[in-house]
Amino acid sequence: MTLLLGASLLLAACSSMQPKPATADEMRKRVVDDQVKMYAEQEPVTGPITFYDAAARALKYNLDYRLKLMESALASKIRDVSAYEMLPRLVESAGYNARNNDSGGTSIGIEDRTVSLRPSTSEERYHKLNSLGLSWSLLDFGVAYYRTQQKADQMLMADERRRKVEQNVLQDVRNAYWRALAAQRLRPQVDELLDRTRKALDAARQAQDKGLLPRQEILAYQRALLDSIQLLTVRRQDLELAQSELAALMSLPPGSPMILEDTEEKGLPDMNVSEQKLETLALEHRPEIMEEWYRKRVNENDLKVAKAQLWPNVSLDVNTQYDSNAYLYNNTWNAIGLNVSINLLKLLQYPSLNEEQDAQAATDDMRRIALSMAILTQVRVGNLRYRLAREELNYADESLRVDRSLLDYAQAAKTTSLGSELEVIRAEGRYLLSRYQREAAYSDTQAAWGRLYNSIGFDVLPESVEKYDIKTLAQAIRQTVMATPQLRSDILEKAVPVPISASSPAAAQ
């Protein structure tokens, strides 16, 4: 009967291990719960959003950044747990022994093989056991020590990854914010002009049908109007997509109102810093390089653990025992033991471990140097892009000034003729397109400045984000950014340029 019951329980357990696909109700519940968590505990949008408000919201509520924060916190907890592994083990145990007959035995003579004692027992059938023991192992301590160092470095690596996500989020906000603001500024004028342009296009077609203007002239006007509509539509789509990107970066719930504060444009910083100083700062501050540096230390500790396992293991055991067995002379006793052991064959691994250590260090150094070269390229390209973007912005300002003058001239020369009206509309289209191009040039310049700032690796946030509300966090970001208009000139003055070339000792190392 017992065997039958056990078999039934085993079959039931096996059947419960079959895969069970999620039901439709479970999936719907999961979707609802995930959507609630996406936008949980967010401060509502109560007014126009400044650039610093957008940056604060993106960094406080962006899911990628929050994931990196959680990974950093998890690495810290794992480090704390691993530190306890260096402590000795203090184990208390209690038990109860029972058997259905007596244990015991007899003895026989070695020479004549005759029974010398009658069967006897020194153990009760039922008795309790209790012990408290302290044990410590030198090998376990050494391995735990290096593992704890590894966890500490992995925590630092997680923090560097968090810094990188933080910098990337800020750069993405800068890229999207100014384009979204340009779309917000120009959308009403573009919609009005597109409506007027379509009406003028219909009027031009009617004039063509009635022969009011030469055919070639009216077709040229239509071609110009169609080109204007196409260019305005493409440019508007390009800029308005930035509004969706910005809302996603800030993790705003769908349908949330988003009005950007139309602030006056600030002057962009001049780059009066040598490229060598920028490169030196990038090598000092970029989180990717620091992560590789910590990864090298993690790899070094891996090999230290392997070498530690070659050591002689010294173990110490101290315990207190209790046994309720009435046949014992002493029911309570203390014991101490010291043991030394070594696996002599494992010592053969030592030369190979040394070679592996040298190869691993060379590989880590080469990976970091290759990354450093890529970062230097980013700094150089970022610096060049920023200078070219500023030149393009100057040209866009000049084009806007010329098209404004042409529009003023067309409006001043406007008559009641159809051709004059079409010329005014075409001039308005050119002017509005120039405004779009100028806004796009300004947003591209802001993006180029953000890429250059990001390529240096500067932080722009206080240490803790969760402790700040949106307003306070935005103010903190603003103060940090406004305090570094010239890429922290005080730090730059202290930075010592380090030339890196293929033949330099630094590159060789």
TORLOSE-300793 format. One record per residue (C-alpha): z, x, y; residue number from 1; residue in one letter. Coordinates in nm, 3 decimals. Each point is the difference from the previous one (the first is absolute). Example, Ala and Ser with C-alpha at 12.3 -4.5 7.8 and 13.67 -1.06 7.14 Angstrom:
BEGIN
ATOM, zz, xx, yy, nuza, kolgu
ATOM, 0.780, 1.230, -0.450, 1, a
ATOM, -0.066, 0.137, 0.344, 2, s
This chain:
BEGIN
ATOM, zz, xx, yy, nuza, kolgu
ATOM, 0.000, 0.000, 0.000, 1, m
ATOM, 0.088, 0.286, 0.236, 2, t
ATOM, -0.331, 0.173, -0.078, 3, l
ATOM, -0.190, -0.322, 0.067, 4, l
ATOM, 0.174, -0.048, 0.336, 5, l
ATOM, -0.068, 0.361, 0.099, 6, g
ATOM, -0.368, -0.032, -0.092, 7, a
ATOM, -0.029, -0.318, 0.208, 8, s
ATOM, 0.153, 0.170, 0.303, 9, l
ATOM, -0.235, 0.299, -0.044, 10, l
ATOM, -0.306, -0.226, -0.014, 11, l
ATOM, 0.116, -0.187, 0.309, 12, a
ATOM, 0.047, 0.326, 0.189, 13, a
ATOM, -0.347, 0.121, -0.100, 14, c
ATOM, -0.162, -0.326, 0.111, 15, s
ATOM, 0.172, 0.024, 0.339, 16, s
ATOM, -0.174, 0.335, 0.062, 17, m
ATOM, -0.348, -0.156, 0.007, 18, q
ATOM, -0.179, 0.027, 0.341, 19, p
ATOM, 0.050, -0.303, 0.223, 20, k
ATOM, -0.255, -0.040, 0.283, 21, p
ATOM, 0.131, -0.131, 0.330, 22, a
ATOM, -0.039, -0.372, 0.049, 23, t
ATOM, -0.174, -0.161, 0.299, 24, a
ATOM, 0.333, -0.118, 0.140, 25, d
ATOM, 0.144, 0.352, -0.027, 26, e
ATOM, -0.300, 0.148, 0.181, 27, m
ATOM, 0.021, -0.259, 0.278, 28, r
ATOM, 0.370, 0.068, 0.042, 29, k
ATOM, -0.065, 0.374, 0.009, 30, r
ATOM, -0.266, -0.043, 0.271, 31, v
ATOM, 0.232, -0.212, 0.214, 32, v
ATOM, 0.291, 0.242, -0.044, 33, d
ATOM, -0.218, 0.302, 0.084, 34, d
ATOM, -0.133, -0.168, 0.314, 35, q
ATOM, 0.352, -0.081, 0.112, 36, v
ATOM, 0.109, 0.361, -0.055, 37, k
ATOM, -0.302, 0.133, 0.192, 38, m
ATOM, 0.110, -0.161, 0.324, 39, y
ATOM, 0.376, -0.031, -0.059, 40, a
ATOM, 0.247, 0.088, 0.276, 41, e
ATOM, -0.265, 0.065, 0.265, 42, q
ATOM, 0.077, -0.047, 0.367, 43, e
ATOM, -0.230, -0.271, 0.143, 44, p
ATOM, -0.264, 0.092, 0.256, 45, v
ATOM, 0.129, -0.141, 0.329, 46, t
ATOM, -0.237, 0.150, 0.256, 47, g
ATOM, -0.290, 0.236, 0.063, 48, p
ATOM, -0.001, 0.303, -0.228, 49, i
ATOM, -0.012, 0.347, 0.152, 50, t
ATOM, -0.128, 0.306, -0.184, 51, f
ATOM, 0.357, 0.112, -0.065, 52, y
ATOM, 0.097, -0.347, -0.126, 53, d
ATOM, -0.293, 0.013, -0.242, 54, a
ATOM, 0.105, 0.348, -0.116, 55, a
ATOM, 0.360, -0.115, -0.044, 56, a
ATOM, -0.103, -0.306, -0.203, 57, r
ATOM, -0.238, 0.202, -0.215, 58, a
ATOM, 0.265, 0.258, -0.082, 59, l
ATOM, 0.280, -0.251, -0.056, 60, k
ATOM, -0.191, -0.254, -0.206, 61, y
ATOM, -0.298, 0.191, -0.144, 62, n
ATOM, 0.028, -0.032, -0.378, 63, l
ATOM, -0.136, 0.349, -0.077, 64, d
ATOM, 0.255, 0.157, 0.231, 65, y
ATOM, 0.282, -0.213, -0.141, 66, r
ATOM, -0.105, 0.110, -0.350, 67, l
ATOM, 0.027, 0.366, 0.101, 68, k
ATOM, 0.343, -0.069, 0.150, 69, l
ATOM, 0.111, -0.150, -0.331, 70, m
ATOM, -0.142, 0.296, -0.193, 71, e
ATOM, 0.190, 0.240, 0.225, 72, s
ATOM, 0.322, -0.198, -0.048, 73, a
ATOM, -0.057, -0.008, -0.377, 74, l
ATOM, -0.049, 0.378, -0.008, 75, a
ATOM, 0.330, 0.039, 0.186, 76, s
ATOM, 0.183, -0.221, -0.252, 77, k
ATOM, -0.151, 0.191, -0.294, 78, i
ATOM, 0.118, 0.327, 0.158, 79, r
ATOM, 0.352, -0.140, 0.030, 80, d
ATOM, 0.000, -0.109, -0.364, 81, v
ATOM, -0.130, 0.334, -0.129, 82, s
ATOM, 0.280, 0.186, 0.184, 83, a
ATOM, 0.257, -0.168, -0.229, 84, y
ATOM, -0.166, 0.158, -0.304, 85, e
ATOM, 0.158, 0.336, 0.097, 86, m
ATOM, 0.349, -0.140, -0.059, 87, l
ATOM, 0.176, 0.048, -0.338, 88, p
ATOM, -0.006, -0.292, -0.240, 89, r
ATOM, 0.325, -0.193, -0.031, 90, l
ATOM, -0.031, -0.240, -0.291, 91, v
ATOM, 0.257, -0.247, -0.126, 92, e
ATOM, -0.056, -0.175, -0.330, 93, s
ATOM, 0.188, -0.250, -0.210, 94, a
ATOM, -0.070, -0.140, -0.343, 95, g
ATOM, 0.125, -0.176, -0.307, 96, y
ATOM, -0.064, 0.108, -0.360, 97, n
ATOM, 0.023, -0.231, -0.296, 98, a
ATOM, -0.105, 0.020, -0.368, 99, r
ATOM, 0.049, -0.218, -0.309, 100, n
ATOM, 0.166, 0.266, -0.212, 101, n
ATOM, 0.198, 0.319, 0.041, 102, d
ATOM, -0.160, 0.328, 0.083, 103, s
ATOM, 0.136, 0.304, -0.173, 104, g
ATOM, -0.065, 0.235, -0.286, 105, g
ATOM, 0.134, 0.244, -0.250, 106, t
ATOM, -0.045, 0.370, -0.073, 107, s
ATOM, -0.084, 0.218, -0.302, 108, i
ATOM, 0.070, 0.358, -0.086, 109, g
ATOM, -0.277, 0.245, 0.076, 110, i
ATOM, 0.042, 0.198, -0.321, 111, e
ATOM, 0.086, -0.261, -0.261, 112, d
ATOM, -0.153, -0.306, 0.174, 113, r
ATOM, 0.302, -0.214, -0.086, 114, t
ATOM, 0.143, -0.262, 0.231, 115, v
ATOM, 0.291, 0.150, 0.188, 116, s
ATOM, 0.094, -0.295, 0.225, 117, l
ATOM, 0.007, -0.368, -0.051, 118, r
ATOM, -0.225, -0.215, 0.228, 119, p
ATOM, 0.155, -0.046, 0.342, 120, s
ATOM, -0.091, -0.108, 0.354, 121, t
ATOM, 0.105, 0.113, 0.348, 122, s
ATOM, -0.180, -0.271, 0.194, 123, e
ATOM, 0.086, -0.364, 0.051, 124, e
ATOM, -0.262, -0.261, -0.069, 125, r
ATOM, 0.034, -0.128, 0.355, 126, y
ATOM, 0.076, 0.227, 0.295, 127, h
ATOM, -0.086, 0.043, 0.369, 128, k
ATOM, -0.154, 0.301, 0.173, 129, l
ATOM, 0.010, 0.107, 0.364, 130, n
ATOM, -0.115, 0.316, 0.175, 131, s
ATOM, -0.049, 0.138, 0.348, 132, l
ATOM, -0.219, 0.308, 0.022, 133, g
ATOM, -0.131, 0.230, 0.274, 134, l
ATOM, -0.310, 0.205, -0.078, 135, s
ATOM, -0.200, 0.242, 0.214, 136, w
ATOM, -0.319, 0.188, -0.081, 137, s
ATOM, -0.133, 0.293, 0.198, 138, l
ATOM, -0.359, -0.082, -0.097, 139, l
ATOM, 0.032, -0.364, 0.102, 140, d
ATOM, 0.154, 0.110, 0.330, 141, f
ATOM, -0.285, 0.244, 0.075, 142, g
ATOM, -0.270, -0.251, -0.084, 143, v
ATOM, 0.170, -0.274, 0.206, 144, a
ATOM, 0.037, 0.240, 0.293, 145, y
ATOM, -0.371, 0.075, 0.017, 146, y
ATOM, -0.092, -0.364, -0.064, 147, r
ATOM, 0.219, -0.103, 0.294, 148, t
ATOM, -0.180, 0.250, 0.221, 149, q
ATOM, -0.329, -0.149, -0.118, 150, q
ATOM, 0.112, -0.352, 0.085, 151, k
ATOM, 0.105, 0.118, 0.346, 152, a
ATOM, -0.343, 0.153, 0.058, 153, d
ATOM, -0.170, -0.313, -0.134, 154, q
ATOM, 0.205, -0.201, 0.250, 155, m
ATOM, -0.134, 0.226, 0.277, 156, l
ATOM, -0.354, -0.046, -0.135, 157, m
ATOM, 0.044, -0.377, 0.011, 158, a
ATOM, 0.119, 0.030, 0.360, 159, d
ATOM, -0.308, 0.204, 0.091, 160, e
ATOM, -0.223, -0.266, -0.157, 161, r
ATOM, 0.184, -0.260, 0.207, 162, r
ATOM, -0.067, 0.206, 0.314, 163, r
ATOM, -0.370, 0.017, -0.086, 164, k
ATOM, -0.027, -0.375, -0.051, 165, v
ATOM, 0.187, -0.049, 0.327, 166, e
ATOM, -0.245, 0.222, 0.187, 167, q
ATOM, -0.302, -0.167, -0.163, 168, n
ATOM, 0.128, -0.346, 0.087, 169, v
ATOM, 0.042, 0.101, 0.364, 170, l
ATOM, -0.349, 0.145, 0.006, 171, q
ATOM, -0.146, -0.318, -0.152, 172, d
ATOM, 0.182, -0.211, 0.259, 173, v
ATOM, -0.140, 0.214, 0.279, 174, r
ATOM, -0.350, -0.032, -0.144, 175, n
ATOM, 0.019, -0.379, -0.029, 176, a
ATOM, 0.208, -0.092, 0.307, 177, y
ATOM, -0.236, 0.116, 0.275, 178, w
ATOM, -0.305, -0.148, -0.170, 179, r
ATOM, 0.183, -0.328, -0.047, 180, a
ATOM, 0.105, 0.003, 0.365, 181, l
ATOM, -0.361, 0.061, 0.106, 182, a
ATOM, -0.112, -0.298, -0.207, 183, a
ATOM, 0.269, -0.216, 0.157, 184, q
ATOM, -0.104, 0.106, 0.350, 185, r
ATOM, -0.372, -0.054, -0.043, 186, l
ATOM, -0.023, -0.297, -0.237, 187, r
ATOM, 0.002, -0.275, 0.268, 188, p
ATOM, -0.266, 0.175, 0.210, 189, q
ATOM, -0.215, 0.073, -0.304, 190, v
ATOM, 0.018, -0.359, -0.121, 191, d
ATOM, -0.099, -0.127, 0.344, 192, e
ATOM, -0.285, 0.248, 0.033, 193, l
ATOM, -0.129, -0.073, -0.351, 194, l
ATOM, -0.009, -0.368, 0.084, 195, d
ATOM, -0.190, 0.068, 0.324, 196, r
ATOM, -0.232, 0.240, -0.178, 197, t
ATOM, -0.091, -0.256, -0.266, 198, r
ATOM, -0.069, -0.255, 0.273, 199, k
ATOM, -0.213, 0.255, 0.187, 200, a
ATOM, -0.185, 0.077, -0.322, 201, l
ATOM, -0.081, -0.370, -0.041, 202, d
ATOM, -0.113, -0.013, 0.364, 203, a
ATOM, -0.223, 0.303, -0.056, 204, a
ATOM, -0.160, -0.168, -0.301, 205, r
ATOM, -0.063, -0.314, 0.203, 206, q
ATOM, -0.150, 0.211, 0.280, 207, a
ATOM, -0.223, 0.167, -0.258, 208, q
ATOM, -0.115, -0.338, -0.129, 209, d
ATOM, -0.071, -0.121, 0.354, 210, k
ATOM, -0.169, 0.325, 0.106, 211, g
ATOM, 0.224, 0.049, 0.304, 212, l
ATOM, 0.007, 0.379, -0.047, 213, l
ATOM, -0.241, 0.248, -0.154, 214, p
ATOM, 0.032, 0.002, -0.379, 215, r
ATOM, 0.072, 0.373, -0.024, 216, q
ATOM, 0.271, -0.020, 0.264, 217, e
ATOM, 0.175, -0.299, -0.154, 218, i
ATOM, -0.011, 0.159, -0.348, 219, l
ATOM, 0.152, 0.317, 0.143, 220, a
ATOM, 0.282, -0.209, 0.149, 221, y
ATOM, 0.058, -0.173, -0.332, 222, q
ATOM, 0.005, 0.332, -0.179, 223, r
ATOM, 0.255, 0.136, 0.247, 224, a
ATOM, 0.218, -0.313, -0.037, 225, l
ATOM, -0.014, 0.018, -0.380, 226, l
ATOM, 0.092, 0.369, 0.006, 227, d
ATOM, 0.291, -0.079, 0.231, 228, s
ATOM, 0.124, -0.278, -0.232, 229, i
ATOM, -0.026, 0.224, -0.304, 230, q
ATOM, 0.180, 0.294, 0.157, 231, l
ATOM, 0.278, -0.216, 0.142, 232, l
ATOM, 0.049, -0.179, -0.332, 233, t
ATOM, 0.020, 0.324, -0.198, 234, v
ATOM, 0.238, 0.161, 0.246, 235, r
ATOM, 0.221, -0.310, 0.012, 236, r
ATOM, 0.023, -0.012, -0.380, 237, q
ATOM, 0.092, 0.366, -0.014, 238, d
ATOM, 0.283, -0.038, 0.249, 239, l
ATOM, 0.130, -0.335, -0.118, 240, e
ATOM, 0.045, 0.131, -0.355, 241, l
ATOM, 0.264, 0.227, 0.149, 242, a
ATOM, 0.217, -0.305, 0.073, 243, q
ATOM, 0.017, -0.084, -0.370, 244, s
ATOM, 0.073, 0.363, -0.081, 245, e
ATOM, 0.280, 0.010, 0.255, 246, l
ATOM, 0.155, -0.323, -0.130, 247, a
ATOM, -0.007, 0.142, -0.353, 248, a
ATOM, 0.161, 0.326, 0.113, 249, l
ATOM, 0.282, -0.195, 0.165, 250, m
ATOM, 0.033, -0.220, -0.313, 251, s
ATOM, -0.026, -0.317, 0.209, 252, l
ATOM, -0.011, -0.323, -0.200, 253, p
ATOM, -0.344, -0.167, -0.007, 254, p
ATOM, -0.061, -0.218, 0.302, 255, g
ATOM, 0.264, 0.170, 0.215, 256, s
ATOM, -0.093, 0.012, 0.371, 257, p
ATOM, -0.083, 0.349, 0.118, 258, m
ATOM, -0.049, 0.060, 0.371, 259, i
ATOM, -0.015, 0.361, 0.109, 260, l
ATOM, 0.148, 0.100, 0.333, 261, e
ATOM, -0.282, 0.100, 0.233, 262, d
ATOM, 0.166, 0.306, 0.147, 263, t
ATOM, -0.161, 0.244, 0.235, 264, e
ATOM, -0.157, 0.296, -0.176, 265, e
ATOM, 0.196, 0.321, 0.020, 266, k
ATOM, -0.164, 0.334, 0.058, 267, g
ATOM, -0.071, 0.191, -0.317, 268, l
ATOM, 0.167, 0.342, -0.037, 269, p
ATOM, -0.195, 0.315, 0.074, 270, d
ATOM, -0.022, 0.263, -0.270, 271, m
ATOM, 0.104, 0.319, 0.174, 272, n
ATOM, 0.140, 0.155, -0.318, 273, v
ATOM, -0.167, 0.273, -0.201, 274, s
ATOM, -0.134, -0.096, -0.339, 275, e
ATOM, 0.206, 0.275, -0.167, 276, q
ATOM, 0.325, -0.157, 0.120, 277, k
ATOM, -0.110, -0.340, -0.128, 278, l
ATOM, -0.080, 0.152, -0.338, 279, e
ATOM, 0.337, 0.174, -0.017, 280, t
ATOM, 0.183, -0.324, 0.078, 281, l
ATOM, -0.201, -0.186, -0.264, 282, a
ATOM, 0.094, 0.258, -0.265, 283, l
ATOM, 0.366, -0.040, 0.099, 284, e
ATOM, 0.020, -0.380, 0.023, 285, h
ATOM, -0.253, -0.163, -0.232, 286, r
ATOM, 0.183, -0.194, -0.273, 287, p
ATOM, -0.265, 0.087, -0.262, 288, e
ATOM, 0.077, 0.371, 0.029, 289, i
ATOM, 0.374, -0.062, -0.016, 290, m
ATOM, -0.052, -0.218, -0.308, 291, e
ATOM, -0.191, 0.282, -0.170, 292, e
ATOM, 0.278, 0.241, 0.092, 293, w
ATOM, 0.259, -0.223, -0.164, 294, y
ATOM, -0.228, -0.053, -0.301, 295, r
ATOM, -0.008, 0.378, -0.050, 296, k
ATOM, 0.379, 0.004, -0.012, 297, r
ATOM, -0.003, -0.285, -0.254, 298, v
ATOM, -0.239, 0.198, -0.222, 299, n
ATOM, 0.217, 0.310, 0.034, 300, e
ATOM, 0.304, -0.197, -0.117, 301, n
ATOM, -0.195, -0.126, -0.300, 302, d
ATOM, -0.043, 0.359, -0.114, 303, l
ATOM, 0.363, 0.078, 0.082, 304, k
ATOM, 0.101, -0.283, -0.232, 305, v
ATOM, -0.218, 0.144, -0.275, 306, a
ATOM, 0.161, 0.342, 0.049, 307, k
ATOM, 0.349, -0.150, 0.010, 308, a
ATOM, -0.058, -0.142, -0.346, 309, q
ATOM, -0.028, 0.359, -0.125, 310, l
ATOM, 0.357, 0.077, 0.105, 311, w
ATOM, 0.287, 0.015, -0.250, 312, p
ATOM, 0.161, -0.340, 0.001, 313, n
ATOM, 0.375, 0.003, 0.054, 314, v
ATOM, 0.170, -0.330, -0.072, 315, s
ATOM, 0.365, -0.088, 0.047, 316, l
ATOM, 0.165, -0.305, -0.158, 317, d
ATOM, 0.353, -0.125, 0.073, 318, v
ATOM, 0.118, -0.329, -0.147, 319, n
ATOM, 0.303, -0.208, -0.090, 320, t
ATOM, -0.007, -0.195, -0.326, 321, q
ATOM, 0.204, -0.288, -0.137, 322, y
ATOM, -0.013, -0.152, -0.348, 323, d
ATOM, 0.225, -0.285, -0.113, 324, s
ATOM, -0.024, 0.112, -0.363, 325, n
ATOM, 0.361, -0.015, -0.128, 326, a
ATOM, -0.063, 0.275, -0.257, 327, y
ATOM, -0.064, 0.262, 0.269, 328, l
ATOM, 0.281, 0.238, 0.088, 329, y
ATOM, -0.121, 0.011, 0.365, 330, n
ATOM, -0.167, -0.309, 0.134, 331, n
ATOM, -0.073, 0.157, 0.340, 332, t
ATOM, -0.142, 0.348, 0.060, 333, w
ATOM, -0.193, 0.206, 0.255, 334, n
ATOM, -0.297, 0.219, -0.083, 335, a
ATOM, -0.203, 0.259, 0.185, 336, i
ATOM, -0.323, 0.168, -0.102, 337, g
ATOM, -0.230, 0.267, 0.141, 338, l
ATOM, -0.347, 0.054, -0.136, 339, n
ATOM, -0.272, 0.252, 0.092, 340, v
ATOM, -0.354, -0.035, -0.135, 341, s
ATOM, -0.346, 0.138, 0.075, 342, i
ATOM, -0.344, -0.062, -0.144, 343, n
ATOM, -0.131, 0.353, -0.046, 344, l
ATOM, -0.357, -0.110, -0.072, 345, l
ATOM, -0.024, -0.177, 0.335, 346, k
ATOM, 0.046, 0.337, 0.171, 347, l
ATOM, -0.359, 0.074, -0.103, 348, l
ATOM, -0.109, -0.251, 0.268, 349, q
ATOM, 0.137, 0.210, 0.286, 350, y
ATOM, -0.314, 0.213, 0.069, 351, p
ATOM, -0.221, -0.308, -0.011, 352, s
ATOM, 0.231, -0.184, 0.238, 353, l
ATOM, -0.022, 0.289, 0.248, 354, n
ATOM, -0.379, -0.009, -0.016, 355, e
ATOM, 0.001, -0.378, 0.044, 356, e
ATOM, 0.231, 0.035, 0.301, 357, q
ATOM, -0.234, 0.249, 0.169, 358, d
ATOM, -0.306, -0.216, -0.073, 359, a
ATOM, 0.172, -0.316, 0.122, 360, q
ATOM, 0.111, 0.167, 0.325, 361, a
ATOM, -0.353, 0.131, 0.063, 362, a
ATOM, -0.146, -0.344, -0.065, 363, t
ATOM, 0.249, -0.170, 0.232, 364, d
ATOM, -0.066, 0.253, 0.277, 365, d
ATOM, -0.376, -0.037, -0.035, 366, m
ATOM, 0.024, -0.381, 0.010, 367, r
ATOM, 0.212, 0.018, 0.315, 368, r
ATOM, -0.236, 0.251, 0.165, 369, i
ATOM, -0.302, -0.217, -0.084, 370, a
ATOM, 0.179, -0.299, 0.149, 371, l
ATOM, 0.087, 0.206, 0.307, 372, s
ATOM, -0.364, 0.090, 0.050, 373, m
ATOM, -0.096, -0.368, -0.023, 374, a
ATOM, 0.268, -0.084, 0.258, 375, i
ATOM, -0.125, 0.271, 0.235, 376, l
ATOM, -0.346, -0.153, -0.030, 377, t
ATOM, 0.144, -0.340, 0.086, 378, q
ATOM, 0.165, 0.143, 0.312, 379, v
ATOM, -0.320, 0.170, 0.114, 380, r
ATOM, -0.215, -0.306, -0.068, 381, v
ATOM, 0.260, -0.228, 0.161, 382, g
ATOM, 0.014, 0.216, 0.311, 383, n
ATOM, -0.381, 0.004, 0.026, 384, l
ATOM, -0.026, -0.377, -0.058, 385, r
ATOM, 0.253, -0.067, 0.270, 386, y
ATOM, -0.189, 0.211, 0.253, 387, r
ATOM, -0.332, -0.164, -0.093, 388, l
ATOM, 0.158, -0.347, 0.014, 389, a
ATOM, 0.125, 0.069, 0.352, 390, r
ATOM, -0.348, 0.110, 0.105, 391, e
ATOM, -0.147, -0.315, -0.154, 392, e
ATOM, 0.257, -0.207, 0.189, 393, l
ATOM, -0.108, 0.164, 0.326, 394, n
ATOM, -0.364, -0.084, -0.076, 395, y
ATOM, 0.101, -0.358, -0.084, 396, a
ATOM, 0.179, -0.030, 0.334, 397, d
ATOM, -0.310, 0.126, 0.179, 398, e
ATOM, -0.227, -0.241, -0.191, 399, s
ATOM, 0.234, -0.287, 0.084, 400, l
ATOM, -0.014, 0.093, 0.369, 401, r
ATOM, -0.382, 0.005, -0.001, 402, v
ATOM, -0.030, -0.331, -0.185, 403, d
ATOM, 0.248, -0.157, 0.242, 404, r
ATOM, -0.220, 0.111, 0.288, 405, s
ATOM, -0.311, -0.136, -0.174, 406, l
ATOM, 0.174, -0.334, -0.054, 407, l
ATOM, 0.105, -0.015, 0.366, 408, d
ATOM, -0.358, 0.075, 0.102, 409, y
ATOM, -0.141, -0.266, -0.234, 410, a
ATOM, 0.244, -0.261, 0.127, 411, q
ATOM, -0.078, 0.090, 0.360, 412, a
ATOM, -0.374, -0.026, -0.064, 413, a
ATOM, 0.028, -0.323, -0.198, 414, k
ATOM, -0.240, -0.278, 0.092, 415, t
ATOM, -0.071, -0.341, -0.142, 416, t
ATOM, -0.278, 0.132, -0.225, 417, s
ATOM, 0.040, 0.013, -0.376, 418, l
ATOM, -0.075, 0.369, -0.012, 419, g
ATOM, 0.276, 0.073, 0.249, 420, s
ATOM, 0.253, -0.200, -0.205, 421, e
ATOM, -0.103, 0.180, -0.316, 422, l
ATOM, 0.038, 0.335, 0.174, 423, e
ATOM, 0.354, -0.088, 0.108, 424, v
ATOM, 0.094, -0.104, -0.354, 425, i
ATOM, -0.153, 0.316, -0.140, 426, r
ATOM, 0.194, 0.209, 0.254, 427, a
ATOM, 0.320, -0.184, -0.092, 428, e
ATOM, -0.069, 0.070, -0.366, 429, g
ATOM, -0.053, 0.368, 0.067, 430, r
ATOM, 0.317, 0.014, 0.207, 431, y
ATOM, 0.209, -0.180, -0.260, 432, l
ATOM, -0.143, 0.220, -0.273, 433, l
ATOM, 0.093, 0.303, 0.209, 434, s
ATOM, 0.353, -0.139, 0.028, 435, r
ATOM, 0.011, -0.035, -0.377, 436, y
ATOM, -0.125, 0.356, -0.039, 437, q
ATOM, 0.254, 0.123, 0.252, 438, r
ATOM, 0.286, -0.182, -0.178, 439, e
ATOM, -0.124, 0.137, -0.331, 440, a
ATOM, -0.018, 0.350, 0.146, 441, a
ATOM, 0.357, -0.032, 0.129, 442, y
ATOM, 0.127, -0.126, -0.337, 443, s
ATOM, -0.189, 0.284, -0.174, 444, d
ATOM, 0.164, 0.248, 0.236, 445, t
ATOM, 0.341, -0.149, -0.076, 446, q
ATOM, -0.080, 0.024, -0.372, 447, a
ATOM, -0.112, 0.363, 0.041, 448, a
ATOM, 0.324, 0.079, 0.184, 449, w
ATOM, 0.196, -0.171, -0.281, 450, g
ATOM, -0.182, 0.203, -0.266, 451, r
ATOM, 0.071, 0.324, 0.186, 452, l
ATOM, 0.366, -0.097, 0.047, 453, y
ATOM, 0.020, -0.093, -0.367, 454, n
ATOM, -0.165, 0.325, -0.110, 455, s
ATOM, 0.287, 0.193, 0.160, 456, i
ATOM, 0.256, -0.196, -0.206, 457, g
ATOM, 0.239, -0.106, 0.279, 458, f
ATOM, 0.246, -0.283, -0.070, 459, d
ATOM, 0.032, -0.287, 0.243, 460, v
ATOM, 0.284, -0.202, -0.152, 461, l
ATOM, 0.378, 0.016, -0.012, 462, p
ATOM, 0.155, 0.087, -0.335, 463, e
ATOM, 0.075, -0.359, -0.104, 464, s
ATOM, -0.238, -0.288, 0.060, 465, v
ATOM, 0.193, -0.286, -0.158, 466, e
ATOM, 0.290, 0.028, 0.246, 467, k
ATOM, -0.221, -0.084, 0.301, 468, y
ATOM, -0.147, -0.329, 0.112, 469, d
ATOM, -0.362, -0.010, 0.114, 470, i
ATOM, 0.077, 0.037, 0.370, 471, k
ATOM, 0.234, 0.297, -0.046, 472, t
ATOM, -0.232, 0.170, -0.248, 473, l
ATOM, -0.299, -0.047, 0.231, 474, a
ATOM, 0.196, 0.155, 0.285, 475, q
ATOM, 0.096, 0.296, -0.221, 476, a
ATOM, -0.364, 0.056, -0.097, 477, i
ATOM, -0.109, -0.027, 0.362, 478, r
ATOM, 0.256, 0.257, 0.115, 479, q
ATOM, -0.104, 0.242, -0.273, 480, t
ATOM, -0.372, -0.038, 0.068, 481, v
ATOM, 0.043, 0.017, 0.378, 482, m
ATOM, 0.214, 0.312, -0.041, 483, a
ATOM, -0.287, 0.179, -0.173, 484, t
ATOM, -0.306, -0.052, 0.221, 485, p
ATOM, -0.090, 0.367, -0.030, 486, q
ATOM, 0.082, 0.039, -0.369, 487, l
ATOM, 0.359, 0.107, 0.069, 488, r
ATOM, -0.075, 0.287, 0.229, 489, s
ATOM, 0.352, 0.137, -0.041, 490, d
ATOM, -0.060, 0.049, -0.371, 491, i
ATOM, -0.347, 0.132, 0.059, 492, l
ATOM, 0.133, 0.271, 0.227, 493, e
ATOM, 0.228, 0.118, -0.281, 494, k
ATOM, -0.270, -0.020, -0.267, 495, a
ATOM, -0.136, 0.338, -0.106, 496, v
ATOM, -0.371, -0.014, -0.089, 497, p
ATOM, -0.060, 0.114, -0.356, 498, v
ATOM, -0.366, 0.087, -0.058, 499, p
ATOM, -0.118, -0.101, -0.348, 500, i
ATOM, -0.313, 0.160, -0.135, 501, s
ATOM, -0.141, 0.081, -0.339, 502, a
ATOM, 0.092, 0.367, 0.032, 503, s
ATOM, 0.345, -0.045, 0.155, 504, s
ATOM, 0.320, 0.075, -0.195, 505, p
ATOM, 0.120, -0.360, 0.050, 506, a
ATOM, -0.309, -0.134, -0.167, 507, a
ATOM, 0.029, 0.249, -0.282, 508, a
ATOM, 0.354, -0.110, -0.070, 509, q
